[in-house]
Every structure is written in structure tokens, then in C-alpha cells.
């Protein structure tokens, strides 16, 4: 790591400041009189070091940048102010321009007169005065800037992927195929995620298992992938390029090396347990189990709370029949430490708990099913071998109602659209009709069948004779009002196309439940030092231009953990995250912004107020010396600790007290007269 | 002792006297200290707000203003009647949400030297207070005569859980507080999906056939699910199901006998209080079967009133309809 502060103070050299005011088309010029601002800067700020002030239609364009570069070379500018948009957008552009002309890029300062002035004001005179004040503040601040050098950190080529659903699998294979090592950590005994539970995938009706299991097997056998199933990440230390991750490998109670995956233990185990995870509560598994016959790795785990041996001390049926003697009742959890350079989080989603809407009757009325239950019911490898039957296990339904948007687009539960439910409901309509010949009703708010071949599938389902009723279902009830309704489930709905209340009796109701973030997504986000939205989805760096990275360097997100999405989108995002990681690995090292907080040890009283505040876990406390230290590679320069330190012992590079105070001074030099503003 | 300001409302003194009597009887064992608002007035029931908004809100707010004058240690106003509860909560909420309305209403109140600061009182329904303040555990401890073997149908009506301005209930569509309370009393609680359906309100006066259909749905479902008695928290619901059950039976040619009681009456029974103190016998559809099931000695039943003489017909006389043989005979005549 290089020293990032060169020893220059503002008083050493005479500042030569250039001020560049951008029109941004009419974005700024429509409200701020930019010509006047530029003239004012050239005249009135001369005594404060401004040697040139220019305005231009688009400063970020090549000719705009050339203006700055030319002035640096010809006039010998040593500080640059660009009054334009937010630094978020173009700080990099203008710093690069300065660097091209031989000026240290950190001697360039952006003043936002678009987001903070022209976009938020309509009074042109006042806005122009405010723009001048902002520039005045920027000029005072930039005089205190010092040349900085970026921090260079090496990148460990190994990658950690958390979550073995389709997004995580895709990322793992992309990186492993490129020749780099991957650790894939999965909480459940097998990878595959939700996709492994499905029978068919929309809109092509591909067999889900047929397209997924080859990928699962590739992960299982890939020489570059270390697969850690039945494991969870407990702690993440370090920073981009050099993370140190603590993983708890839960005790399988089975020796994975010796076990051959023959399955005799599952056959002989006498304890049947309702499988609430893989079979969505609709089927059974044994106390020693793999979620499905296609599990990867094909090694069972013992469900300790349900195992007779742990309860009563006897049984051991699995142990008796195991030929290679792989059962290990005394096996304990293992703690592993992994060193990786980058992390991809693909932790997936959870289904909305439909019991939260009691008027739909799930959990109360037997023949109300959730979407995940229907996935298992239609699955040839599911509890009914793919027969769509009612809760009694034998009756075939004659009429089926599918309710869309259960728990989604509803301000009582989740405001957002869960994206997949429309297409999933259309898929169910097709499958149920195909298997049972039943009349199917879909109750929808809007049909959202965007993307390739989706609307064609909708047309196909319409042609099959599926009924579509537009309206949000009020309730599902078993209380009949006439003889036609007796013994049925009645769906009460306002048909908004007809403008009438309807009561439709059906045998079976399918609730297309929405997607929700994992229950523990907030804790997971904290462990990895990233942020969650109010709902609990992980927040991407930019909603449009960077939906893969996070605000924490080296941590990427993919799949439903970022927000609801279908399989193709999850795969695309998984692959994109892998591409970003591969780019990092290929560079072998990366430059980090030198905007960092640092502790002045002489001033630190060891009060530890800052210790718990850092969102990036960059602060460590040295018990021996009773002082706090900030890891510069982990620090993202957010400034929380700087503001919190009661002793003023923490200073932010680029945001020192001198710089902030000077900027405020500069702002206050512009005494905006109220009369001048209203005139 | 938990202190509350009580807003009884008009019906508690008339049609729902059983509710008031039983509430008074159980408040001692529950440790409820209810102080009635002095000089309270009618809440306007369900109609006034749709007739004229400002005077209607002022009428309600007068009670709130009086209550806030009486508020010392407690700021909780408890209303046992659903319509009263809803109106008080509504006035408080909209005076808070719409400062202009709050100002107008207070201008009206000023004529009587009254003032109400919106949000200064906590408006609660009696069931909410019993379940969440007193707690099901405390209620369970008082039970000396569990309602074992009694199949009760919990029926809340539409006004208490909706729109639930301050989130007092577990759910708007399917609140389960009453179910849990009745379970604690030892009763066999029927799964009753119509628990928040409307009883018809004042519909019997407006369109009797509509009201009878609404009542039929409620009563027939309770009957089909083998309920012995319906239990409600609302005087309006009690009045409709109890008072119009006979006419409803006549209208549809059915023969339902579904008594309906207030939840406080069953609480009283479970606490071992005499049925007479709890207002038993005031209902029109006799709830004697409840007492019989529990083996409680019942007060002597008042003999049924003699049937009312049918009203004199006001219109013109109708020709009697033809009988089948008469029609056949007429046909034959035509053929000839």
C-alpha cells in the first residue's frame, strides 16, 4: 500500500483555480443564468485564486473536457472546480480529464448545481445566487485539497458464493470454468434451490429437473469448486481482494468420504417426518435424508431433533444397514476459515406466508393450496407422482381457481409486484387443465407477461379455455348461499370488467403467493456489510446501471436476493456477477478511492463510540494501546465515525475539518440579500 | 384496578340492557373500574354522519370533550357498543388527519365551553380492553364454571375490526380475539367464517327482504355448524339476529332457533355469576338451552306473549288463486 498523502499544504503554492460551469443542455441553464455565474466567478473570485472561469453546453463531452485539459496545460491551473451535476455521475470523468493533463485528479472538485440547485428551484434569480454561493464554497474548499494517490490492493483469485440456487450455481460454474477457485456455501443439505422443487418452467414448459440437474452435477464434480452444503457463513472479516470468511459446516452425522450415497439408510430409517422445506409441507421424508434423489452432493444428513437415536438412545437402523459404516453419531460442527478476494451473495427468496391473509383460508380450508405446494403436486417426483388431487389425496378437482397477487401489490402486505406470479399462475392453469381436465379460473389484477415468449404463452392458455376474471378476490369461503355452492369453496370477487360481484364455486384454490426476502436477510446484510431495502431485499450499487455490485467493494449480488425475478433473469445476473468477479481477478490488483477515515492516535481517548457505528466493519480496537484503528482498505469513506468522534480524533481524507470549515466559510461569504432574491 | 372512562351509549340502556347488566356484573371480578362520562349524548349511530358531516362530528366530539375533562390518570375511553366505538374512533381519527375539520368541530364545541384535542384520548372497544389489557391469563384464572360442551359461534359484526384506525386487532377480515377469549372460558368454539359479515344494520326498516337474506346466511351457517348459541360484541347485531329471527323464519318458511348472547353474559356464567344478574331471559330467542347445557339453574321463564292479531288488510281484496282441479276443469271447458 502506498502512502496516500503527499506533503503539500495550501499555503506552499499560489493556487491557480479554474471554474467550469456546465449548462447541461437546459437542465441547469434553464433555471440558472450560467453565463452570469461564469462572469461573476471570473471577476469576483479573482482575488481568491480563480484565474479562469468558463461556461459550456456539456462539460462532460469531449470538447468540454478538452477545455479543462487545455487550460491546465496552458494556464498552469493547479485546482479545478466543475459546477455541474452530482459527483456521483461525473466526478470520475473530470478527475480523469485532470489526470490526462498532468494534474493530480484529487485536486478537482465538483459543485452540484443541478441536483442541488436547478432541479429543485424554480426562482431563476434565487437559483443563480445559490449556484454562486455553492461555487464560492467549492473554491474555498479546493484550496485545501492535497494531491492523493489511490490505494492499491491485491486480489485473491478465490471467490465465495453464498447460496446454491440457480443464480449461485451459474456464478460458480462461470468462475470455475474460467480456471479460478470457488467456494459454494449452501444452507440446505443439497444445492438446487427453489428451481429443484419445480416440475416445469414457463413459458417453454421445459422439465425443471432436466435442465437443472446437469448443472448441479457439474458443480458437484468440478475440480475448481469446493462445495460446502449444510453450511452457513458466520463472520466476514477483511476487505475487497482479501476477505477472511468464517463458515460453520454443520454436522451431517455422516462421513461424506465414506458414504456412497446408496440410500439404504433412508430406506431403513423408521422415522417419518413432514418435509416442510423441499416438499413444502405436502410430503414426508425420513429423519436421515437427502432432499431429493437428485441431490448434490448425494450424501444424506441426520435431522438431529427428529432422530430416534438422539431422542431415546436406541435405533441406529441407519448405522446397522450402512455397508461402508459412514454414520457418525458423534460428528460435530466444523468451523472453516476461507480466504477469498470477492463474494457473490445469491441467497434467494422465501414464499409469502399465505396464512397472513386469513380471508383466503389457507391453513383453515383444506383445499386451499399455495403455489409451492402445487409445484410439488404437479411434479412427477413429488408426493403424488404428479397427480393433481385435493387434500384427501385421491379426489381430482373439477374446477380450480387460481388467485394472483397473494401478498403482492397489496399495501397491507407487500407493495411490490413479485414478478413471477402471473407466469407461474398461467403455468399452473395449463398443467392443472392438462392433468385433470378441470375448468380453471384465474383471478388477476393485471396480467404481466413481459419478456420473450411470455405473452404467447398467455395466448395459448387463453385458447385452452381457461377463464380469466379481472379483480382482486375478497375472500374464499366454505359458507354456501345456495345449493350449487354446497360442499365447494366459493370465491367472492368483484369482476371489474363487468362491474359486478361474482361468486364462483370451485373444488380447489391455488394461491399464487408472492416472493419475500429471506427472514434473516437483514442479519446477512450486516454480516457482509451491505445494505437492505425497507422490504429486506439487498440494495444494488445503482438500480439501473449497476444492479450487480453493492456499495461495499468486492461484494456482488445475484438472483432473488436483490429482488423478485424469474429463472432467466437470475441466471443472467448470476453470470454477470461472475463476469465482474473475473474482471477483478484478471486485474490481480485494484485501485481504491483514497477517501478514507484515519485516526489521529494522540487524540483518541479509547471511548469506542465509533466502534459499533461503522457499516463496513472497518474499525478495530487495540486493547493493549486503548486506541482505535481504521483499516483503510475496508473503509469506504462514509464519514460516520468522523462525525461521531467526540474528541475530533478521526479525520477523513478529502473531508478534513479544514476542508469542511473552509467550504462553509465560502458559502457564507455570499451574503444573499432577501430583497435581491425576490426582485 | 384498571381505570377506564366508560361511554355506554343509548342501546346499553334499552335494547342491550343484558349487555350493560352483565358488564357491570363482570367488571368487579375483572378489576375493571369504569367511570361513566357525565352528561354523555348519543353518538349519532350509523346514519347521522351521512346526513350532515359537521354537526354529526360535533355531536360525537362533545362526548370526547367531556371525557377528556374527566381524564386524570387514564386516557382510555372504552365503548362496549360497536357503533359508538367506531364513531368515537372515527371522529378522533379524522379530527387528527384533517386539521380543518378539527378546527370547525372545536368551534362548534366552544359554544358549550368545550374543547377536544384530537389524539389525546385512547379509544378502545371493550373486547380489546379485556383481551389485551386485562389479558386472557387473568380471565382464565377467574373461571369457576367452564363452559364445557357448549358450542359457541363467535360473531363480531362488521363495525369493530374495520377500518381499525389505530391497529387494535389481529386482522381486519378475520380477527380471532373473541375466539381465543371464548376458548379460555372453556367453550367449544365453532369455526365461523362469517364472523365479520354485516348483520344488516338498519336494513330491516329499509328493505326487509334484503335484511332477512343477510340474517338467514348468518343464522343458517351457525346452525349448520352445530352452534348452540351465537355470541356477539355488538348491540345492533344482537338486536337483528334476536329480534328479527322470527320474521325471518316466517319469510323463508324455516324454523331456526339460534339464540344470541353478549360475550359478557357468557363470561359472567363462567365466573359463576347468577344468570339473572347477567340479563338472561331478556332475549327474544330463548337461550335457555345454554343454561341447560351447563346445568345452571335458570330463572323462571316469562310466559310467551300472546300472538299479535294480524293487521287489518289495508288494500283492496285479492281474488283467491286457482287450485289445480279448477285449472284442469277450465282447460276441459276450452277444449269443448
Boltz contact constraints between the chains, C-beta under 6 A:
constraints:
  - contact:
      token1: [A, 358]
      token2: [B, 171]
      max_distance: 6.0
  - contact:
      token1: [A, 358]
      token2: [B, 174]
      max_distance: 6.0
  - contact:
      token1: [A, 359]
      token2: [B, 173]
      max_distance: 6.0
  - contact:
      token1: [A, 359]
      token2: [B, 174]
      max_distance: 6.0
  - contact:
      token1: [A, 477]
      token2: [B, 193]
      max_distance: 6.0
  - contact:
      token1: [A, 479]
      token2: [B, 193]
      max_distance: 6.0
  - contact:
      token1: [A, 479]
      token2: [B, 194]
      max_distance: 6.0
  - contact:
      token1: [A, 479]
      token2: [B, 221]
      max_distance: 6.0
